[in-house]
Amino acid sequence: MSLINQIIADLKKNVDVKYKEDSLVFFKGEQNVSSLSVRTPVVRKIAKVYFKDVKNKSKKEIFKLCEELFKKNYTETTTVAIQWISYCKEVLEPADFKMLEKWVDKYIDNWGKCDDFCLSVLSHFIVKFPEYKSNVKSWAKSKNMWKRRVSAVGFIRGGSAWSVHDAYLKDVFDVATILLHDKEDLVQKGYGWMLKVAADNFQKEVFDFVMKNKATMPRTALRYAVEKMPQNLRKQAMSK
């Protein structure tokens, strides 16, 4: 049995019927969700265990296995692939950006995959190689709604706490401006979330941006952006 099939067999041993019901709520209305119904902490443990079998392979060989995992199209195999890529993020090079974009174009097709890829891989890549942040910003104009969401969430670094790199505040506002009137709810939530995280360290700047644009800013994005601000600021922002 191939390594990929071993992983899938192990995942199938951990199917949780209750989680399948919960997933229908999490991904309500989305068409591109194929799940084995395994809880994410369990998937992450399996990914960690099997990475021991591949960690001594070359980056090229690991990425080839990740591609196979992506192609299976289960949310769980995608999680394993992204986790393996994140284990390799210290050895990522500028030349790898082409591969990262390819994966976004071909395999990122729901918000769970989008956010995991951004928090675990892409955001760290553009901090390490800032010359590529303009490429990510340009995705805000893509016809692909998931790529547009990636253009925003890609500026949120995952880890023990979410954060936006201090040097990237202007980029955050550039992306939010392009996406300001996006019709897709999940894109609005994506850039609203980006603004909310930025507000942790730049509350005044984010509040000023919201107040400047609140007349036309979708309420969904606006609510996300000010969610963690003091009540008096939230009231000002949400008042019509």
C-alpha positions in Angstrom: 0.0 0.0 0.0 1.4 3.4 -0.9 2.0 6.0 1.8 -0.9 8.2 0.6 -3.3 5.2 0.7 -2.0 4.3 4.2 -2.8 7.9 5.3 -6.3 7.7 3.9 -6.8 4.3 5.5 -5.7 5.7 8.8 -8.0 8.7 8.4 -11.0 6.4 7.6 -10.4 4.6 10.9 -11.1 7.9 12.7 -14.4 8.9 11.1 -16.7 10.8 13.5 -20.3 10.7 12.4 -21.2 13.6 14.7 -18.5 15.7 13.2 -19.9 15.0 9.7 -23.2 16.7 10.9 -21.3 19.6 12.4 -19.3 20.1 9.1 -22.6 20.6 7.2 -23.1 23.7 9.3 -19.5 24.9 9.0 -19.5 24.7 5.2 -23.2 25.5 4.7 -23.9 26.4 1.0 -20.4 25.4 -0.2 -20.2 23.0 -3.1 -16.6 22.0 -3.0 -16.4 20.2 0.3 -15.5 16.5 0.3 -14.8 15.3 3.8 -14.1 12.0 5.4 -15.5 13.4 8.6 -12.4 13.3 10.8 -11.9 15.9 13.4 -9.0 18.4 12.7 -6.9 17.7 15.8 -7.0 14.0 14.9 -6.0 14.8 11.3 -3.1 16.9 12.5 -1.8 14.1 14.7 -1.9 11.7 11.8 -0.1 14.3 9.6 2.6 14.6 12.2 3.1 10.9 12.6 3.4 10.2 8.9 5.8 13.2 8.3 8.4 11.1 10.2 8.4 8.8 7.2 9.1 11.6 4.7 11.1 14.3 6.6 14.4 13.1 5.3 13.2 13.2 1.7 14.1 16.2 -0.5 11.7 19.2 -0.6 10.9 18.2 -4.2 9.9 14.7 -3.2 7.8 16.0 -0.2 6.0 18.5 -2.5 5.3 15.7 -4.9 3.6 13.8 -2.1 1.7 16.9 -1.1 0.4 17.3 -4.7 -0.9 13.7 -4.5 -2.6 14.5 -1.2 -4.2 17.7 -2.7 -5.5 15.7 -5.6 -7.5 13.4 -3.4 -9.5 16.5 -2.6 -10.6 15.5 0.9 -10.5 18.3 3.4 -8.4 16.0 5.6 -5.8 15.1 2.9 -5.5 18.8 2.1 -4.9 19.5 5.8 -2.1 16.9 5.8 -0.6 18.4 2.7 -0.7 21.9 4.1 0.8 20.8 7.4 3.7 19.0 5.6 4.3 22.2 3.6 4.3 24.2 6.8 7.0 21.9 8.2 9.1 22.9 5.2 8.5 26.6 5.4 12.0 27.4 6.6 13.5 25.9 3.4 11.1 27.6 1.0 12.8 29.7 -1.6 11.5 32.5 -4.0 11.3 29.9 -6.8 8.7 28.0 -4.8 6.2 30.8 -5.2 5.1 29.5 -8.6 4.2 26.2 -6.9 2.3 27.9 -4.1 0.2 29.9 -6.6 -0.4 26.7 -8.6 -1.8 25.1 -5.5 -4.0 28.1 -4.7 -5.4 28.0 -8.3 -6.0 24.2 -8.4 -6.8 23.1 -4.9 -8.0 25.9 -2.7 -11.8 25.8 -3.1 -13.3 26.3 0.3 -12.7 28.6 3.2 -11.2 25.9 5.4 -8.5 25.1 2.9 -8.0 28.8 2.2 -7.4 29.8 5.8 -5.2 26.9 6.7 -3.0 27.4 3.7 -2.7 31.2 4.4 -2.1 31.0 8.1 0.3 28.0 7.9 2.2 28.7 4.7 1.6 31.8 2.5 1.6 34.5 5.2 5.0 33.2 6.4 6.4 33.1 2.9 5.6 36.7 2.1 7.1 37.9 5.4 10.3 35.9 4.5 10.2 37.1 0.8 8.4 40.5 0.9 9.0 41.0 -2.9 6.1 38.6 -3.4 3.5 40.4 -1.4 2.6 42.5 -4.5 1.7 39.2 -6.3 -0.6 38.2 -3.5 -2.2 41.7 -3.4 -2.9 41.4 -7.1 -5.0 38.3 -6.5 -7.6 40.7 -5.0 -8.7 41.3 -8.6 -8.9 37.7 -9.5 -12.1 36.2 -11.0 -11.6 33.3 -8.6 -13.4 34.2 -5.3 -11.1 31.9 -3.3 -8.0 33.6 -4.7 -9.5 36.9 -3.7 -10.1 35.6 -0.1 -6.5 34.4 -0.1 -5.3 37.9 -1.1 -6.6 39.1 2.3 -6.2 36.1 4.6 -2.7 35.7 3.2 -1.6 38.7 5.3 -2.6 37.0 8.6 0.2 35.0 10.1 -0.8 31.9 12.1 1.0 30.6 15.1 0.3 30.9 18.9 -1.6 34.1 18.0 -2.7 35.6 14.7 -1.0 38.8 13.6 -0.4 41.1 10.7 3.3 42.1 10.1 3.9 45.7 11.2 5.4 46.6 7.9 2.4 45.4 5.9 -0.3 47.7 7.2 -0.4 49.7 4.0 -0.8 46.5 2.1 -3.7 45.4 4.3 -5.5 48.6 3.5 -4.7 48.3 -0.2 -6.2 44.8 -0.3 -9.3 45.9 1.7 -9.8 48.8 -0.7 -9.8 46.6 -3.7 -12.1 44.1 -2.0 -14.3 46.7 -0.4 -17.4 46.1 -2.4 -16.9 42.4 -3.2 -20.2 40.6 -3.6 -19.1 37.3 -2.1 -19.9 36.9 1.6 -16.8 34.8 2.3 -14.5 37.4 0.7 -16.1 40.1 2.8 -15.5 38.0 5.9 -12.0 37.4 4.8 -10.9 41.0 4.4 -13.0 41.9 7.5 -11.0 39.3 9.5 -7.7 40.7 8.1 -8.7 44.2 9.3 -9.8 42.8 12.7 -6.4 41.2 13.2 -4.6 44.3 12.1 -6.6 46.3 14.6 -4.9 44.4 17.4 -1.8 46.6 16.9 -3.3 49.4 14.8 -6.7 50.1 16.2 -6.8 53.8 15.3 -5.7 53.2 11.7 -8.3 50.4 11.2 -11.0 52.4 12.8 -10.2 55.4 10.6 -10.3 53.2 7.6 -13.7 51.8 8.6 -15.2 55.2 9.3 -14.0 56.5 6.0 -15.6 53.7 4.1 -18.6 52.6 6.3 -21.2 54.3 4.0 -20.5 51.7 1.3 -18.7 48.9 3.2 -20.7 45.7 3.4 -22.1 45.3 7.0 -20.5 41.8 7.1 -17.0 43.1 6.6 -17.6 46.1 8.8 -18.8 43.9 11.8 -15.8 41.6 11.4 -13.3 44.6 11.3 -14.6 46.2 14.5 -15.6 43.1 16.4 -12.8 43.3 19.0 -12.8 47.1 19.4 -14.2 48.9 22.5 -18.0 49.1 22.6 -18.0 52.9 22.0 -16.0 52.5 18.8 -18.1 49.6 17.6 -21.2 51.7 18.1 -19.8 54.6 16.1 -18.8 52.3 13.3 -22.0 50.4 13.1 -24.3 53.4 13.3 -26.0 54.4 10.1 
